[in-house]
Amino acid sequence: MPQTARPGDVLADRYRLVDLLSESRGGRFWRAHDRVLERHVALHVIDAGDERAPGLIDAARRSATVLDRRVLRVLDAERLDGVCYVVNEWGSGASLDILLATGGPLSPRRAAWLVAEVADSVATSHAAGVAHGRLVPENVLVERTGQVKVIGLCVDAALHGLPVDGTATDVSDLAGLLYAALTGRWAGVSPSAVPPAPQEHGHVLRPRQVRAGVPRPLDALCEALLNPFAARRDLLDVTTARGVAAYLEEFVGDPSGMPEALAAATPQLHRPTTIVLPAVPDVLPHEREPDPAPVPDSAPGETPDPAPAPDPTPELAPEPAPRPAPAQAELPTEAGLPIFDDEADDVSWLERRTDPVPPPPPFEEPPSRPLFAPDPTDGAPARRPRSGAVHGDAGPHAFPGGPGGPGGPGGPGDPAYWPWDTGHGPGTGTGTVLTPVGDETGPLPRVPGRRWMRLAIALALCAVVLVVTVVAVNLGRGRGPLGTDSADPTEDPTPTARALATVPVRAVTDLDPQGGDGAENPELAPLATDGDPATAWSTATYEQQLGPVGLKTGVGLVLDLGSPQEVAEVGLTLAGAPTEVSVYLTDTEPTAVRDLTVAGADTLEERGRVELAEPATGRYVVVWLTSLPAVDGGFRAEVAEVVVRG
């Protein structure tokens, strides 16, 4: 049936196949309709003889034991009619990979809230002993209301042939989800179709290096989970999904309104609105608008003739045949375009518009011309205002012959009345044209403050030349830039300027707190400080690299200095490269590094040193290896010599 099934077929006499959503590796993912409960469901189908079939049924059984509102539950699973199928709840919305591809990365607070919801749901499943196995953006659904749903708990990993019993993979994928929501790139462990995150020297770049504006707490969380060998993971309790959820919830704060804000900021979740087109007119554009139709029972002579004719007759009237019949225009199938409703699985038709078309907006009159403006069409030459004219006293209520009237003082007869050059007297200078600047206006006024600005610029240039000259003279005499003697014995040299001395090591032991026996070749530990580069202490050979996906986060050596000593750097001679090294200092003999503070860390080649950010004092120096070089058969590091300087 997986090879021949088509939409409309019924599986197990219950599930009617509606849409084939995806197909890969011999399996098919359908949207189906449950004919018993009358609802849509998600249906995964593979062949009953597929090697993944037993694991798929077992994964469905384990997933059904998890009860969480954010998990799309397993409803049914069975081997029947030559197929193996699993039925899940149907979710309506868009997956995170679609949202990132169409709308770009989310804001930091919305991204943190979304991943916190997923982490809290995954923590609930981990408490029930069930791991997701493939927490990728394709399996995170955002509904139209903004709520978050987790798809394919334990089932999707079984379909892809991945192990479903590792909680460490889920924790790393949670960091990958946060990285993707912030940058639009995928950096998790599980395979995803989202574009991969950029890397440098095999390490994933921090989110702040990919997208500006990422808050430091979210950047530190991604760094601690995705690059544990280069981050201060001991400062964050992020080893479990519950710890990730608590960390993100503290960053978000009050989550009220977050689902609504996420839905409002994501246009892809909104349902498309139905657009109703206006009714099609009865008269085609090339036809003439007919006169109002007469009453059918009226006499022919009462019908007005639209065109004058010497002898009008009813036979010459225009024929109404090209127009559609009223009865046909009322048919619902000819009123317009069909409207499809996916949820109701129904089709409706556009209806003719009943309300009249609104009239067009009223025509706006052009602004009136200014009062007393010259008419450009009277053939008179253009008149311009004249500077220096006296403003008249004419007003809107001036009377003829009186003050401001035509012939009176200040009126149109007054030479000073017109605001433009009339050819027989000065104007007022208040017309619509700017007053031209001529010789009669006098010299332009001087801008205040310009002289002081020039003087300030000249003084600044002189000061710069003086400083450069003094510095050059002092450097030529072997002094400092400010004239001080570089060999002045009164100055207190910084620790970096002082010569570093080798601090003797009294004893060397191995440190392997996560090992089964707590030891990592202890008999070879003294070879790391015997002064012979030909002998070395080596770690065991691991099939996986150290880190969250490996068996251990690190191994190392403990150097006993005998008493508290000031340490500035640690030099190492290694075999193989690169090796990630972190250095810790403590006054008590350590049994683990979880409660210690990193004093310095670096990526070393075969010979290198780890410089402490600031010189520190302690009796025990821990050299902690968090990433090992690749060798034949796995990963192993060798430490030939360790030198402590302070």
C-alpha positions in Angstrom: 0.0 0.0 0.0 2.8 2.6 0.6 3.7 2.4 -3.1 0.2 2.5 -4.5 -1.8 4.5 -2.0 -3.5 7.6 -3.4 -5.6 10.4 -1.9 -9.1 9.0 -1.1 -7.9 5.6 -0.1 -8.9 4.3 3.3 -6.3 2.7 5.7 -7.5 0.2 8.3 -11.1 0.9 7.3 -10.8 4.2 9.3 -8.3 6.8 8.0 -9.1 8.4 4.7 -5.9 9.7 3.0 -6.3 13.4 2.1 -2.9 15.0 1.2 0.6 13.4 0.8 2.8 15.9 2.6 6.3 14.3 2.2 8.0 11.1 1.1 11.5 9.9 2.0 13.4 6.7 2.6 10.4 4.5 1.8 8.1 6.2 4.2 5.2 8.6 3.6 3.6 11.3 5.7 -0.1 12.0 5.1 -2.7 14.3 6.3 -5.7 12.0 6.9 -9.2 12.1 8.1 -10.4 10.0 11.0 -13.8 8.8 9.8 -14.7 7.5 13.3 -13.9 10.7 15.3 -14.4 13.1 12.4 -11.1 14.9 12.7 -7.8 15.4 10.8 -4.8 13.4 11.9 -1.1 13.1 10.9 -0.3 9.6 9.5 3.2 8.1 9.1 3.3 5.0 7.0 6.2 2.6 6.2 6.2 -0.9 4.8 5.6 -3.7 7.4 8.8 -5.4 6.4 10.9 -2.3 6.9 13.7 -2.8 9.4 12.5 0.4 11.2 9.0 -1.0 11.8 9.7 -2.6 15.2 11.5 0.5 16.5 8.7 2.7 15.2 6.0 0.8 17.1 8.1 0.8 20.2 8.8 4.6 19.9 5.1 5.2 19.5 4.3 3.2 22.6 6.9 5.2 24.6 5.8 8.5 23.2 2.2 7.8 24.3 3.2 7.7 27.9 4.2 11.5 27.9 1.3 13.8 28.9 2.1 17.4 28.0 0.0 20.1 26.4 2.8 21.1 24.0 3.4 17.6 22.6 1.3 16.3 19.7 0.2 13.0 21.1 0.3 9.6 19.5 -3.3 8.4 18.9 -2.8 5.0 17.3 -0.1 2.6 16.0 -0.5 -0.7 14.2 0.9 -3.2 11.7 -1.9 -4.0 9.3 -2.5 -4.9 5.6 1.3 -5.0 4.9 2.0 -1.6 6.4 3.2 -0.1 9.7 1.6 3.2 10.6 1.5 5.7 13.5 -1.3 8.3 13.9 -0.6 11.6 15.6 -2.6 14.7 16.5 -2.9 17.2 13.7 -1.4 20.7 14.4 -2.4 23.8 12.5 0.3 26.4 12.0 3.8 26.8 10.6 7.0 25.0 11.6 10.0 27.0 12.9 12.0 26.4 9.7 9.3 27.9 7.6 9.0 30.9 9.8 12.7 31.5 9.7 12.9 31.1 5.9 10.0 33.5 5.2 10.2 36.0 8.1 13.9 35.9 9.2 15.2 35.4 12.8 13.0 36.2 15.8 13.6 38.9 18.4 15.8 37.7 21.3 13.0 37.6 23.9 10.5 35.8 21.6 13.2 33.3 20.6 14.1 32.7 24.3 10.4 32.2 25.2 9.8 29.8 22.3 12.8 27.6 23.2 11.9 27.7 26.9 8.5 26.2 26.0 10.2 23.4 24.0 12.8 22.8 26.8 10.1 22.6 29.5 8.2 20.1 27.4 11.3 18.0 26.7 12.2 18.1 30.4 8.8 16.5 31.1 9.4 13.7 28.6 12.9 13.2 30.0 11.4 12.8 33.5 9.2 10.0 32.0 12.3 8.3 30.5 11.5 9.4 26.9 13.9 11.4 24.7 12.9 13.1 21.5 16.0 12.2 19.5 15.6 14.8 16.7 14.8 18.3 18.0 15.1 20.3 14.8 13.2 23.4 13.6 11.1 21.2 11.4 9.7 19.5 14.5 8.7 22.7 16.3 5.2 24.0 15.3 3.9 27.5 16.1 0.1 27.7 15.9 -1.9 30.6 14.7 -2.5 31.6 18.3 1.3 31.7 19.0 1.3 28.5 21.1 4.2 26.1 20.7 3.9 22.4 19.8 6.5 19.7 19.7 6.2 17.2 16.7 7.4 13.6 16.5 8.4 12.9 20.1 10.5 9.8 19.9 8.7 8.7 16.6 10.6 11.0 14.2 14.0 9.8 15.3 12.8 6.2 14.8 11.7 7.0 11.3 15.1 8.5 10.5 17.0 5.5 12.0 18.4 7.6 14.9 18.9 6.5 18.5 16.0 7.7 20.8 17.6 7.1 24.2 20.1 10.0 24.5 19.0 13.0 26.5 22.4 14.7 25.8 21.4 15.0 22.1 18.2 16.8 23.1 20.1 19.3 25.3 22.5 20.2 22.4 19.6 20.4 20.0 17.8 22.9 22.4 20.9 25.1 22.0 20.6 24.6 18.3 17.0 25.7 18.3 17.9 28.9 20.2 20.8 29.5 17.8 18.5 29.0 14.8 15.8 31.3 16.2 18.3 34.1 16.8 20.3 33.7 13.6 18.4 31.6 11.1 21.2 29.0 11.0 21.3 25.5 12.5 24.0 24.5 14.9 22.5 21.4 16.6 23.6 17.8 16.5 20.6 16.3 14.7 20.4 16.7 10.9 18.2 19.5 9.6 17.3 21.2 6.3 18.0 24.7 7.8 21.3 26.2 6.5 24.2 25.2 8.8 25.8 27.7 11.1 29.2 29.2 10.1 32.3 27.7 11.6 35.9 28.8 12.2 38.6 26.2 12.8 35.9 23.6 13.4 34.1 25.6 16.0 30.7 27.1 15.6 30.7 30.9 15.7 28.9 32.5 18.6 25.5 34.0 17.8 26.8 37.5 18.4 29.4 36.9 15.7 26.6 36.0 13.2 23.9 38.6 14.2 24.4 41.8 15.9 22.4 42.6 19.0 22.1 39.1 20.5 22.0 39.5 24.4 25.1 38.2 26.2 23.1 35.7 28.4 21.7 33.9 25.3 25.1 34.1 23.6 26.7 32.5 26.6 24.1 29.7 26.7 24.7 28.7 23.1 28.4 28.9 23.6 28.3 26.7 26.7 26.2 24.0 25.0 27.6 24.1 21.4 31.3 24.8 22.2 31.8 23.5 25.8 35.6 23.3 25.4 35.8 27.1 24.8 33.2 28.3 27.3 32.9 28.6 31.0 30.3 26.0 31.3 30.8 25.6 35.0 29.1 29.0 35.5 25.9 27.7 33.9 23.6 24.9 35.1 22.7 23.8 31.6 23.5 20.1 31.6 19.8 19.2 31.5 16.7 20.3 29.6 15.2 21.5 32.9 18.2 23.7 33.5 17.9 25.2 30.0 14.2 25.9 30.6 14.9 27.6 33.9 17.8 29.7 32.5 15.6 31.0 29.6 12.6 31.6 31.8 14.7 33.8 34.0 15.8 35.7 31.0 12.2 36.2 29.6 10.7 37.2 33.0 7.0 37.6 32.9 5.7 35.6 29.9 2.3 37.2 29.8 1.2 38.0 26.3 4.2 36.3 24.6 2.1 33.9 22.5 -0.1 36.8 21.2 3.0 38.9 20.5 4.7 36.0 18.6 1.5 35.4 16.5 1.2 39.2 15.8 4.8 39.5 14.7 4.6 36.4 12.4 2.4 37.2 9.4 2.9 33.7 8.1 0.6 32.4 10.9 -2.4 34.5 9.9 -5.1 33.1 7.7 -5.5 34.7 4.3 -8.5 36.9 4.2 -11.1 36.2 1.5 -11.2 38.9 -1.1 -14.7 39.6 -2.6 -14.6 41.0 -6.1 -17.2 43.5 -7.3 -20.0 42.1 -9.5 -19.4 41.8 -13.2 -21.5 44.5 -15.1 -24.2 43.4 -17.5 -23.0 45.8 -20.2 -19.6 45.0 -21.8 -17.1 47.8 -22.2 -17.6 48.0 -26.0 -21.4 48.2 -25.7 -23.3 51.5 -25.5 -25.2 52.1 -22.3 -28.8 51.6 -23.2 -31.6 53.8 -22.2 -34.0 52.7 -19.4 -36.0 49.8 -20.6 -39.7 50.6 -21.2 -42.5 48.7 -19.6 -43.3 45.7 -21.8 -47.0 46.5 -22.0 -46.6 50.1 -23.1 -47.3 51.3 -26.6 -44.5 51.5 -29.1 -45.1 55.2 -29.6 -44.4 55.9 -25.9 -40.8 54.6 -26.2 -38.4 57.5 -26.6 -36.2 57.4 -29.7 -32.6 58.0 -28.7 -31.6 59.2 -32.2 -33.6 61.6 -34.4 -35.0 59.9 -37.5 -37.5 61.1 -40.1 -39.7 58.1 -39.6 -39.0 56.2 -36.4 -40.4 52.7 -36.3 -40.3 50.0 -33.5 -38.4 47.7 -35.9 -35.4 50.0 -35.8 -35.0 49.8 -32.0 -31.7 48.2 -30.8 -31.9 44.5 -30.2 -31.4 43.4 -26.5 -30.1 40.0 -27.5 -26.4 40.6 -26.7 -27.3 41.4 -23.1 -27.5 38.4 -20.7 -31.0 37.4 -19.6 -31.9 38.4 -16.0 -32.7 34.9 -15.1 -29.3 33.7 -16.1 -27.5 36.5 -14.3 -29.0 35.2 -11.0 -27.4 31.8 -11.3 -24.9 31.2 -8.4 -22.4 29.5 -10.7 -22.1 32.6 -13.0 -21.9 35.3 -10.3 -18.1 35.2 -10.0 -15.1 33.1 -8.9 -15.2 30.1 -6.5 -14.1 30.5 -2.9 -12.4 27.4 -1.4 -12.5 26.7 2.4 -9.8 24.2 3.4 -11.1 23.6 6.9 -14.8 23.0 6.0 -13.8 21.3 2.7 -16.5 23.3 1.0 -16.8 25.6 -2.1 -18.8 28.8 -2.2 -19.3 31.4 -5.0 -19.1 35.1 -5.1 -22.5 36.8 -5.1 -23.6 39.9 -6.9 -23.0 43.1 -5.0 -26.2 44.5 -3.5 -25.1 47.8 -2.2 -24.4 50.6 -4.7 -20.8 51.5 -5.6 -19.7 54.5 -3.6 -19.4 57.7 -5.6 -15.9 59.0 -6.3 -14.4 61.6 -4.0 -15.4 65.2 -4.8 -13.1 67.1 -7.1 -10.9 69.5 -5.2 -10.9 73.0 -6.5 -7.5 74.4 -7.2 -6.2 77.0 -4.6 -7.2 80.5 -5.3 -4.7 82.9 -6.6 -3.2 85.5 -4.2 -5.0 88.7 -3.7 -4.0 91.4 -6.3 -1.8 88.8 -8.2 -1.1 89.8 -11.8 -2.9 87.8 -14.5 -0.2 86.0 -16.6 -2.6 85.9 -19.6 -3.2 89.6 -20.0 -0.1 90.0 -22.1 1.5 92.5 -19.7 5.2 92.0 -18.8 5.9 90.1 -15.6 6.1 92.5 -12.6 8.4 91.9 -9.7 8.4 93.4 -6.2 10.7 96.3 -5.6 12.9 96.5 -2.5 12.7 99.5 -0.2 8.9 100.1 -0.9 6.7 101.1 2.0 3.8 98.8 2.9 0.5 100.4 2.3 -2.4 100.5 4.7 -4.9 98.8 2.4 -7.1 96.2 4.0 -9.9 93.9 2.9 -12.5 96.5 3.8 -10.9 99.6 2.2 -13.4 102.1 0.8 -12.9 103.9 -2.6 -11.5 107.3 -2.0 -10.8 106.7 1.6 -7.6 105.4 3.3 -6.6 102.2 1.6 -9.2 102.7 -1.2 -8.6 103.1 -4.9 -7.5 106.7 -5.2 -7.0 107.3 -1.5 -3.8 107.2 0.5 -2.5 103.7 0.7 -4.9 102.5 -2.0 -4.3 101.2 -5.5 -3.7 104.7 -6.7 -0.9 105.2 -4.2 2.5 104.5 -5.7 3.4 102.5 -2.6 0.3 100.3 -2.7 1.1 97.6 -5.3 3.4 94.7 -4.1 5.1 94.5 -7.5 6.6 96.8 -10.0 3.8 98.5 -11.8 6.1 100.7 -13.9 4.9 103.9 -12.3 5.9 103.6 -8.7 7.7 101.6 -6.0 6.1 98.4 -4.7 5.7 97.2 -1.1 8.0 94.2 -1.4 5.3 91.9 0.0 4.4 90.1 -3.2 4.6 86.4 -3.9 8.1 86.8 -5.6 11.2 87.1 -3.4 12.9 90.5 -3.4 16.0 90.3 -5.6 19.3 91.3 -4.1 20.9 94.2 -6.0 23.3 97.0 -5.5 20.6 99.0 -3.7 20.4 96.5 -0.8 23.9 97.2 0.4 26.5 94.7 1.5 25.5 91.4 3.1 25.7 91.4 6.9 28.6 89.5 8.5 27.7 86.1 10.0 28.3 86.3 13.8 30.8 83.9 15.3 32.6 83.0 12.1 35.8 84.8 13.0 35.9 83.0 16.4 35.5 79.7 14.7 38.4 80.3 12.4 40.6 81.4 15.3 39.7 78.2 17.3 40.6 76.0 14.3 43.9 77.7 13.9 44.8 77.3 17.6 43.9 73.6 17.5 46.2 73.1 14.5 49.0 74.8 16.3 48.5 72.7 19.4 48.6 69.5 17.4 51.9 70.5 15.7 53.4 71.4 19.1 52.5 68.0 20.6 53.9 66.1 17.6 57.1 68.1 17.8 57.5 67.4 21.6 56.9 63.7 21.1 59.4 63.4 18.3 62.1 65.2 20.3 61.5 63.0 23.3 61.6 59.8 21.3 64.8 61.0 19.6 66.5 61.4 23.0 65.6 57.9 24.0 62.9 59.1 26.4 59.2 58.3 26.6 56.6 60.3 24.6 56.0 62.6 27.6 59.7 63.0 28.4 60.0 60.3 31.2 63.0 58.0 31.3 61.9 54.5 30.3 64.5 53.1 32.8 63.1 55.2 35.7 63.7 53.0 38.8 60.8 54.7 40.6 58.2 53.1 38.3 56.5 49.9 39.4 56.9 47.4 36.6 53.7 45.5 35.7 53.7 41.7 36.1 53.9 41.2 32.4 57.1 43.3 32.2 58.9 41.3 34.9 60.8 38.2 34.0 58.9 35.0 34.7 60.5 32.3 36.8 59.8 28.6 36.7 57.8 27.3 39.7 58.9 23.8 40.7 56.3 21.0 40.7 56.3 18.7 43.8 53.9 16.0 42.5 51.7 15.2 39.5 48.5 13.1 39.5 45.8 12.5 36.9 42.2 13.8 37.2 39.3 11.9 35.7 36.2 12.6 37.7 33.8 11.2 35.0 35.7 7.9 34.4 34.4 4.6 35.7 37.5 4.0 37.8 38.4 7.6 38.3 41.9 7.2 36.8 43.5 8.1 33.5 46.9 6.4 33.2 48.1 7.5 36.6 51.4 5.6 36.2 52.4 7.9 33.3 51.5 11.2 35.1 55.0 12.0 36.5 56.4 11.8 32.9 54.7 15.2 32.2 57.2 17.0 34.5 60.4 14.9 34.2 62.1 17.3 31.8 62.4 14.8 29.0 60.2 15.6 26.0 60.6 12.1 24.7 58.4 10.7 27.5 54.8 11.8 27.9 51.5 11.2 29.8 48.7 10.3 27.4 44.9 10.0 27.7 42.9 7.0 26.7 41.8 6.8 23.0 38.1 7.9 22.8 35.8 7.0 19.9 34.0 10.3 20.4 35.3 13.8 21.0 35.0 15.2 24.5 31.9 17.4 25.0 28.2 17.2 25.6 27.8 14.4 23.0 30.7 12.4 24.3 31.2 10.3 27.3 33.2 13.0 29.2 33.6 16.7 29.2 37.3 16.5 29.9 40.3 14.9 31.6 43.5 16.4 33.0 46.5 16.6 35.4 46.8 18.1 38.9 50.2 19.8 39.6 51.1 20.1 43.3 53.4 23.2 43.9 53.9 22.3 47.6 52.7 25.7 48.8 50.6 28.6 47.4 52.5 30.2 44.5 51.8 33.0 42.2 51.2 31.7 38.6 51.2 33.8 35.5 51.3 31.1 32.7 51.5 27.4 32.0 53.7 26.1 29.2 52.9 22.8 27.5 54.7 20.5 25.0 52.0 18.3 23.3 51.9 15.5 20.7 49.2 16.2 18.0 47.1 19.3 17.4 44.9 21.1 18.1 44.3 20.6 21.8 41.9 22.7 23.9 43.3 23.4 27.4 41.8 25.2 30.4 43.8 26.0 33.6 42.4 26.2 37.1 44.0 27.2 40.4 42.9 26.2 43.9 44.4 25.9 47.4 42.7 22.5 48.1 43.4 19.3 46.2 40.6 19.1 43.6 38.5 16.1 42.7 36.5 17.8 39.9 36.5 21.2 38.0 32.7 21.9 38.3 33.2 24.2 41.3 36.4 25.9 40.1 36.9 29.1 38.1 38.7 29.1 34.8 41.9 31.1 35.1 42.9 30.8 31.5 42.1 28.8 28.3 43.5 28.5 24.8 43.8 26.3 21.8 47.4 25.0 21.5 49.5 23.4 18.8 52.3 21.0 19.7 54.2 23.7 21.7 52.3 26.6 23.4 51.4 28.2 26.6 48.2 29.3 28.4 48.4 32.8 29.8 46.3 33.6 32.8 44.1 36.7 32.4 45.6 38.0 35.7 48.4 36.3 37.8 46.7 34.2 40.5 47.9 32.4 43.6 47.3 28.7 44.5 48.9 25.5 45.5 47.3 23.2 42.9 47.3 23.8 39.2 44.8 21.8 37.1 45.6 21.4 33.4 42.2 20.4 32.0 41.9 19.0 28.4 38.5 19.7 26.8 39.2 18.8 23.2 41.7 16.1 22.0 43.5 15.8 18.7 42.3 13.2 16.2 44.3 10.0 15.9 43.9 6.6 14.2 40.9 5.0 15.8 39.5 8.1 17.7 40.8 11.0 19.8 43.8 11.1 22.2 46.1 13.7 23.7 49.7 13.3 24.9 51.4 15.8 27.3 55.2 15.5 27.1 56.1 18.5 29.4 54.3 21.0 31.7 56.1 24.0 33.0 54.5 26.4 35.5 55.8 30.0 35.5 55.1 32.8 37.9 
